[in-house]
Amino acid sequence: MKQIHRTSSRSAEPVDPPEPVDPPAPAAAAGQRLDSILDDISDVLETDALTFVQSYAQQGGQ
C-alpha cells in the first residue's frame, strides 16, 4: 500500500490559542427565554398526553 506524506506550507512557529471570550449578555437572556419556552411546551405536551390517554382508556373500557 502506498503512503502519502503531506507537508505543510505554514510556518513552524507555535501559535498562541485565542483567549476565551465571555458570551454576550443578550445570549444569556435568550437562553433563559428558550428554557422558559421549552418548559411551556413540556407542560402542554404533558397535559395533552394525559387527556389523550384518559379518553383512550374511557373508550376502551366501554
Short mmCIF file of the C-alpha atoms (twelve columns), coordinates in Angstrom:
data_MODEL
# 
_entry.id   MODEL 
# 
loop_
_atom_site.group_PDB 
_atom_site.id 
_atom_site.type_symbol 
_atom_site.label_atom_id 
_atom_site.label_alt_id 
_atom_site.label_comp_id 
_atom_site.label_asym_id 
_atom_site.label_seq_id 
_atom_site.Cartn_x 
_atom_site.Cartn_y 
_atom_site.Cartn_z 
_atom_site.pdbx_PDB_model_num 
ATOM 1  C CA . MET A 1  0.000   0.000  0.000  1 
ATOM 2  C CA . LYS A 2  1.359   3.394  -0.956 1 
ATOM 3  C CA . GLN A 3  1.690   6.040  1.772  1 
ATOM 4  C CA . ILE A 4  1.208   9.696  1.038  1 
ATOM 5  C CA . HIS A 5  3.201   12.227 3.020  1 
ATOM 6  C CA . ARG A 6  1.853   15.731 3.184  1 
ATOM 7  C CA . THR A 7  3.936   18.727 4.007  1 
ATOM 8  C CA . SER A 8  2.558   21.923 5.389  1 
ATOM 9  C CA . SER A 9  3.350   25.230 3.793  1 
ATOM 10 C CA . ARG A 10 2.631   27.015 7.065  1 
ATOM 11 C CA . SER A 11 5.393   28.263 9.297  1 
ATOM 12 C CA . ALA A 12 6.586   26.051 12.114 1 
ATOM 13 C CA . GLU A 13 6.201   28.827 14.697 1 
ATOM 14 C CA . PRO A 14 3.837   27.957 17.546 1 
ATOM 15 C CA . VAL A 15 0.588   29.871 17.550 1 
ATOM 16 C CA . ASP A 16 -0.962  31.006 20.813 1 
ATOM 17 C CA . PRO A 17 -4.537  29.787 21.264 1 
ATOM 18 C CA . PRO A 18 -7.169  32.521 21.313 1 
ATOM 19 C CA . GLU A 19 -8.290  33.743 24.718 1 
ATOM 20 C CA . PRO A 20 -11.732 32.555 25.823 1 
ATOM 21 C CA . VAL A 21 -14.464 35.091 25.280 1 
ATOM 22 C CA . ASP A 22 -17.408 35.508 27.637 1 
ATOM 23 C CA . PRO A 23 -20.757 35.151 25.866 1 
ATOM 24 C CA . PRO A 24 -22.593 38.411 25.419 1 
ATOM 25 C CA . ALA A 25 -25.388 39.225 27.863 1 
ATOM 26 C CA . PRO A 26 -28.184 39.012 25.249 1 
ATOM 27 C CA . ALA A 27 -27.231 35.408 24.514 1 
ATOM 28 C CA . ALA A 28 -27.637 34.520 28.182 1 
ATOM 29 C CA . ALA A 29 -31.053 36.192 28.226 1 
ATOM 30 C CA . ALA A 30 -32.010 34.346 25.048 1 
ATOM 31 C CA . GLY A 31 -31.042 31.074 26.720 1 
ATOM 32 C CA . GLN A 32 -33.326 31.849 29.639 1 
ATOM 33 C CA . ARG A 33 -36.185 32.680 27.263 1 
ATOM 34 C CA . LEU A 34 -35.580 29.440 25.398 1 
ATOM 35 C CA . ASP A 35 -35.698 27.459 28.656 1 
ATOM 36 C CA . SER A 36 -38.977 29.144 29.536 1 
ATOM 37 C CA . ILE A 37 -40.483 28.326 26.144 1 
ATOM 38 C CA . LEU A 38 -39.346 24.705 26.379 1 
ATOM 39 C CA . ASP A 39 -40.896 24.429 29.860 1 
ATOM 40 C CA . ASP A 40 -44.202 25.744 28.478 1 
ATOM 41 C CA . ILE A 41 -44.094 23.235 25.616 1 
ATOM 42 C CA . SER A 42 -43.348 20.409 28.046 1 
ATOM 43 C CA . ASP A 43 -46.323 21.396 30.225 1 
ATOM 44 C CA . VAL A 44 -48.663 21.441 27.220 1 
ATOM 45 C CA . LEU A 45 -47.423 18.070 25.990 1 
ATOM 46 C CA . GLU A 46 -47.912 16.517 29.422 1 
ATOM 47 C CA . THR A 47 -51.463 17.880 29.676 1 
ATOM 48 C CA . ASP A 48 -52.389 16.815 26.145 1 
ATOM 49 C CA . ALA A 49 -50.871 13.368 26.631 1 
ATOM 50 C CA . LEU A 50 -52.772 12.875 29.875 1 
ATOM 51 C CA . THR A 51 -56.056 13.925 28.209 1 
ATOM 52 C CA . PHE A 52 -55.400 11.600 25.263 1 
ATOM 53 C CA . VAL A 53 -54.641 8.623  27.486 1 
ATOM 54 C CA . GLN A 54 -57.703 9.266  29.661 1 
ATOM 55 C CA . SER A 55 -60.008 9.491  26.631 1 
ATOM 56 C CA . TYR A 56 -58.494 6.366  25.120 1 
ATOM 57 C CA . ALA A 57 -58.884 4.439  28.366 1 
ATOM 58 C CA . GLN A 58 -62.531 5.506  28.648 1 
ATOM 59 C CA . GLN A 59 -63.278 4.434  25.065 1 
ATOM 60 C CA . GLY A 60 -61.530 1.123  25.523 1 
ATOM 61 C CA . GLY A 61 -63.357 0.411  28.775 1 
ATOM 62 C CA . GLN A 62 -66.802 0.992  27.308 1 
# 
